[in-house]
Amino acid sequence: MNPSITSRNGATVIRRAVARDAKRLTRLVRGSRAYEGQYAAMVAGYRVGPDYIEAHRVFVAVGTDDPAGPVLGFYSLVVAPPELDLLFVADGTQGRGIGRMLVEHMKSQARAAGLDRVHVVSHPPAEGFYRSVGALHTGTAPANPPAVAWDRPELEFRIT
């Protein structure tokens, strides 16, 4: 399976992340407006390292006009146990379909890996997005202070 896809408008490519992407992915996570205020502790000091990228299926969305340019978004699929561990879309590109592209790509990777389900522990404000792209609510992950002081929705993608 080709690990890259092109969006409808041909301006975005999803490719496998490489070690040199680590700093850019870390900046995207730490700088996300979704984690401001009460949620800031969850990503403070968070690091997406080269070792993480090598251990998991991490894919980035980049513009075709400058593949070495800004990361538009990324996700990480952990195969065992099956989990969408990370999914971030850059603040300036939200609402353009990048998140939907990443989820569809993740589903194709999960299918290729023989998975029938992918678990998600969602950031509370992202639950609506996940449900809009087909995830089903399955429960609640309890708070785990000090980094996570709130309950989080658990969802699941069923891979067909």
Backbone hydrogen bonds, N-H to C=O, Kabsch-Sander energy under -0.5 kcal/mol:
donor,donor_aa,acceptor,acceptor_aa,energy
5,I,14,I,-0.6
7,S,12,T,-1.9
10,G,7,S,-1.2
13,V,62,V,-3.0
14,I,5,I,-1.7
15,R,13,V,-0.6
15,R,60,V,-2.6
17,A,58,V,-3.1
21,D,18,V,-2.6
22,A,19,A,-1.8
25,L,21,D,-2.4
26,T,22,A,-2.5
27,R,23,K,-2.3
28,L,24,R,-2.0
29,V,25,L,-2.2
30,R,26,T,-2.7
31,G,27,R,-2.2
32,S,28,L,-0.5
32,S,29,V,-1.2
35,Y,32,S,-1.7
36,E,33,R,-1.5
39,Y,36,E,-1.6
40,A,37,G,-1.8
42,M,39,Y,-1.4
43,V,39,Y,-0.6
43,V,40,A,-1.0
44,A,40,A,-1.3
46,Y,43,V,-2.5
49,G,47,R,-0.8
53,I,49,G,-2.1
54,E,50,P,-2.1
55,A,51,D,-1.6
56,H,52,Y,-1.5
57,R,77,L,-1.9
58,V,56,H,-1.3
59,F,75,Y,-2.2
60,V,15,R,-2.9
61,A,73,G,-3.2
62,V,13,V,-2.8
62,V,60,V,-0.5
63,G,70,P,-0.6
64,T,11,A,-1.5
66,D,63,G,-0.8
69,G,66,D,-2.8
72,L,61,A,-3.1
73,G,61,A,-1.1
74,F,88,F,-2.6
75,Y,59,F,-2.1
76,S,86,L,-2.3
77,L,57,R,-2.7
78,V,76,S,-0.6
78,V,83,E,-3.2
79,V,77,L,-0.5
83,E,78,V,-2.6
84,L,119,H,-2.8
85,D,76,S,-1.9
85,D,83,E,-1.2
86,L,76,S,-1.0
88,F,74,F,-2.5
90,A,72,L,-2.6
93,T,90,A,-1.9
94,Q,90,A,-0.6
94,Q,91,D,-1.0
96,R,93,T,-1.2
101,M,97,G,-2.3
102,L,98,I,-2.6
103,V,99,G,-2.4
104,E,100,R,-2.6
105,H,101,M,-2.5
106,M,102,L,-2.7
107,K,103,V,-2.5
108,S,104,E,-1.9
109,Q,105,H,-2.3
110,A,106,M,-2.7
111,R,107,K,-2.6
112,A,108,S,-2.2
113,A,109,Q,-1.6
114,G,111,R,-1.6
115,L,110,A,-2.7
118,V,157,F,-2.3
119,H,82,P,-1.9
120,V,155,L,-2.5
122,S,120,V,-0.7
122,S,153,P,-2.9
126,A,123,H,-2.3
127,E,123,H,-0.6
127,E,124,P,-1.3
130,Y,126,A,-2.2
131,R,127,E,-2.5
132,S,128,G,-2.0
133,V,129,F,-1.1
133,V,130,Y,-0.6
134,G,131,R,-1.5
135,A,130,Y,-2.6
136,L,156,E,-2.7
138,T,154,E,-3.0
139,G,154,E,-1.4
141,A,152,R,-3.6
144,N,148,V,-2.7
148,V,144,N,-1.6
149,A,147,A,-0.6
152,R,141,A,-2.8
154,E,139,G,-2.7
155,L,120,V,-3.1
156,E,136,L,-1.7
157,F,118,V,-2.9
158,R,156,E,-0.5
159,I,116,D,-2.5
159,I,157,F,-0.6
160,T,158,R,-0.6
